[in-house]
Amino acid sequence: MNTIAHLSRTQRTTLAGLLQVRRTEMLVLQALHRQGLSQAYSAREGLAQDAGDAPQQANERTVEGVLSDMHSKEFNAVVSALRRIHAKEYGLCIDCMAAIPFQRLSIEPQALRCVGCKSRHERSQRMPADPMAVT
């Protein structure tokens, strides 16, 4: 099914608006993070004076790195979706080419896959089970 047939102009406008709002939210959060205006950042700086907190600070930096990577991936996905919102392939699953329902796109307008393909993709990305673990 072609995306023009399954998404109306109004639906595309709605989805574009959702993407713009999310992009703006992410830019604001990014700016706050860079400027160090979050209360968590300020509190951590105050506690950082205690040298005994070094292991916890290392863990916090690791978590921040993971969150930053997730934020970057989501931001890139939103920007990419904004670029292709009016393209023929927007709203089609990149794996099976099925139309992604408007309800799903309303929740995650940057979605690239239908629910079934996303589930399969996520399963394939998981770490293999520990062969030494007792099952």
Sequence and secondary structure as in RCSB ss.txt:
>XXXX:A:sequence
MNTIAHLSRTQRTTLAGLLQVRRTEMLVLQALHRQGLSQAYSAREGLAQDAGDAPQQANERTVEGVLSDMHSKEF
NAVVSALRRIHAKEYGLCIDCMAAIPFQRLSIEPQALRCVGCKSRHERSQRMPADPMAVT
>XXXX:A:secstr
  HHHHS HHHHHHHHHHHHHHHHHHHHHHHHHHHT SHHHHHHHHHTT GGGHHHHHHHHHHHHHHHHHHHHHH
HHHHHHHHHTTSTTTTB TTT  B  HHHHHH TT  S HHHHHHHHHHHS    TTS  
